[in-house]
């Protein structure tokens, strides 16, 4: 063993980045899904005094 092996630091190797990329992509997708659920598809009034929640429509005021 006269030759010395040059070992790269962990951040310059491929395997750690491949292992980190899966959970990182899932976390980003989760944040995007929560944002869309809260801001884009919230229950909005159908017209004044009526509120639709899912399939149920309720009158909120008379």
ABEGO torsion letter per residue (X at the ends): XABBBBBBBAAABAAAAAAAAAAAAAAAAAAAAAAAAAAAABBBBABBGBBBBEABBBBABX
